[in-house]
Amino acid sequence: MNEQLSLYGKTFTSRLLVGTALYPSPAVMRQSVAASGAEIITLSLRRQSPDQQQGKILWDYIRESGCQLLPNTAGCKTPREAIALAEMSREIFQTDWLKLEVIGDDYNLQPDPYGLIEAARELVGRGFKVLPYCTDDLVVCRKLLDVGCEVLMPWGAPIGTGQGLLNRYNLQTLRERLADVPLIIDAGIGAPSQAAEAMEMGFDAVLLNTAIAKAQNPALMAQSFKLAVEAGRNACVAGLMVKRQTASPSTPTLDMPFWQQVDKVPQD
């Protein structure tokens, strides 16, 4: 496995992506992003336009952070909406990177697979580097790859729920079947242990916002997620032990009396 994260030809040391919304203040957001070590940060034109006086402090930090900006199309429900917002984001934030969201359900904010694929096809054709927020559906993910997406961001659970990895079978299937595709768990992560688990499963990175922004101490939580992602990645590279159904002693039996070495006694 590569030590660095490679997305659309650009490499990053950190495998933690963080959002810039919901923090109690711009100062706390700035401290938290720094503590996370993230090199990619997401932002929404609808919340953080530099033309809005209220968002000027946020925008000043975001612009000076040196991070790769990843504007998103949060709140869009149709391909037309998403495409229009993407074009405005590219002009204002001066980047062709895009987290594509096309929401199909207001209750759980589940992506609309049909609208997502349609929008992705059009935006890739317009030169965007599209990172689609999608479900853990293998067929949908393959369709997104077919239209030109080079990175996929399947959810762990609905946005903001903190439920962690709800469908491990589907997620493991994605990782195994799309072995050469960068996969980033996006949404639903609520605890550092959940982020570590995603990395142990072989995912390339984790993107989250609420778990840090709504913590009692966001900067400390951001540092915790940084360490968890690093630990999970190291564990994956090191190789996890194979699970067993029966116990296996970890203490060697050397120098034990032969009659205590039950497994060694020959059977008639």
N, C-alpha and C positions, 0 to 999 in steps of 0.2 A: 504494500500500500504506500502511496505517496505521502510524505510527511506534510506537504502543503496542500491546501485546498485549491483546486483549479476549476474556475468557472468562466466559460466563454473566453478562454485564452488568458485570463488574468489569475495570478496566484495570490493566496492569502495565508497567513500564518494561523490566524484564529479560525476556529470552526464554530463560533458562536455568533449569530446574527441577532441584533436587537432592534426593537422599535423605539420610537421617540414620543409616543403618545401616553396620556393618562398619568404622567408624573405630577406630583403636587406643585412643582415649580420648575422653571428652566434650570435653576442651579442644581437641583437634585437630579434632573435628567442628565446634565453634563457630568456630574460626579459618577453617576451610575454607568453611563456609556464608557467612561474612562476606566472604571473598575472592572468592567466586563472584558476589556481587551478586544472588543469587537472591531472589525475593520470594515464591516458592511452594516449600514443602518437604514431602516425603512422609515418612510415618511409619507404623509398623505397631502396632496395638494389642497384638498378640501379643508384640512385642519391647519396647515402650516404654510400657506402661501406667503412668500416674502413681501407681497404687496399689502398684506394686512398688518396694521400697526401692532395689533395684539400679538402676532406671531413673530415680530421682528427680532426679539431676543433669541428665541429658538432658532430662527433661521441664521442669525449671525454665528451661533455656535456650530450649527450643522455645516455651514459653509467653511468654517475654519478648522473643523475637526480632522480633515484629511482622510476621512472614511469614504469608501465607495457608497454613493447614494443609491438607494433602491426605492424610488417612488412606487406607490401602490395605487390601485384603482378601487380602493375600499368603498363599499356602498353602491357600486354599479351593479345593475340587475340585467342589463342587456349588452350584447356585443357593441352596439352603437355607442352607448354611454361609455363603456370601457375604452373604446378606441379614441373617442373625443378627449377623454380625460388623459389618456396616455400621451396624446399629441401635445396637450397643454403642459403636462408635466415635463416632457422632453424640452420644450422651449424655455420653461421657467427654471428648471433645475439643471439644465445643460447636461443631460445624460440620456443615453438610449437604453439603459438598464431599466427593467420594469418588473415589478411583482404584479402579475395579472390576477385580478379577482373579478369573477362574474358570479354573483350570489343568486342562488335559485330558491332559497327558503329563508323567510324572515325569522323563523323560530330558532333553528340551529345554525343558521348562516352557512349552510352546505353549498358548495359550489355547484353551479348549473353546468353539467358536463358538456351539453350540446353548445350552449353559448360560449363556454370557455374555449372549446376547440375552434369554433368559428372565429372568435376574437383573436386567438393565438395565431391562426393561419394568416389573418390579415396583418397583424402587427409584425410578425416575422417578415412578411413580405415588404413591410415599410422600414425594415432595418432595425427593429427593436431586438434587444437581447432579453427574451421573455423567460421569466421564472414563474410558471403558473402555480397558483394555490389550488390544489385539487384534492379529491378524495383518494382513498387507498385502493382504487379499482384498477386492476392490471390492464384491462382493455382500454379504459379511458387514458391511462398513462401512455400506452403504446400509440394511441391516436395523436396525443400531444407531441410525442417524439416524431411521428410521421409528418406533422405539419411544420417541423423545424425547431421545436424547443430542444435545447441541449441540457437543460437542468429541470428537474421536477421537484415540487414541494408538496408532498402528500400530508394530510393532516394526521395528527395523533388522536385528536378529539376535537369537538367543536370549539371555535374560537372563544377564549376567555373562560373556559370551564375548569381548567386545571385537572382534568381527569386522567391525563397521561396517555399511554398507548392503549387504546381501548380494543383494537383489533390486531393483536400481535400476529395472527396467522396471515392476514392480508399483507401486513407490513413486511413480514419475513419473506413472503412470496415475492413482493416487489423487489426486495433486496437481492434475492437469489436469481430471479428471472431477468432483471435489468442490471446485471452485475457491473457493466461498464458505464452506467449513467450516474452522474452526480445526483444524489437524492438527499433532500433536506427536510427534516421533520418540521412542519410549520403548523402551529396552533395546537392548543390543548395541553401544553406542558405546564405543570404547576409547581413542580419541585425539582431540585437538582438531581435527586435520585432517578427521576423519570428521564431527564436529559442524558444522564450517564447510561441508562438502559438502552436508549435509542442509539447511542454511539457504540455500545457493546454489540448491538445487533448488526453493526456494519454501516449505519447511515453516515453520510459524509459531514453533516452539520445539523445544527438545530437553530431554528428561528423562534424567538418568543418576545413578548412585550409585557403582558399583564402581570405575569408572575414576579417580575422585577419591579415594575412601576407601582404596583399595589402592595408591595411588602412594607412592613413597618420600618425597615431600614433598607431602602432600595439599593444603595451602593454596596452594602454588605451582601445582599442577596445576589447582586450582579457578580461579585467576586466568587460567591459560592457556585453559581452556574458556570463561571469560567473554569474553575477547578474540576467540577463534575464532568464537563465536556472533555477536558483534557484526560481525566482519569478513564472515562469510558472509551475514548479513542485508544489510549495506551493498552487497555485491557483487550480490546479487539485485535490490535496488532500483535500483542503477546500471545493470544490464543487462549480462549476459555476452555476449561476442562469439560470433558464430555459428561453429561448427566447420566446417572445410573439409577436403576430401580432397587439395587441391593447395596448394603453397606460394604465398604472396602477399607480395611484398617490402614491408617496412615503411619502407625508405629511399626518398624521392622521387627521381625521375629528372630533375629540372629541371637544366638546364645541362650535361647529359651529351651527348657527340657523338651525332649522330643514328644513326650506324652501330652504336652500342652499345645503342641503344634498340630491341632486337629486336622488341618487341611493336608498335612504332610504324611499322616498315617496311611499306609497302603491298605486298600480295601480288597477283601476276598471276592 
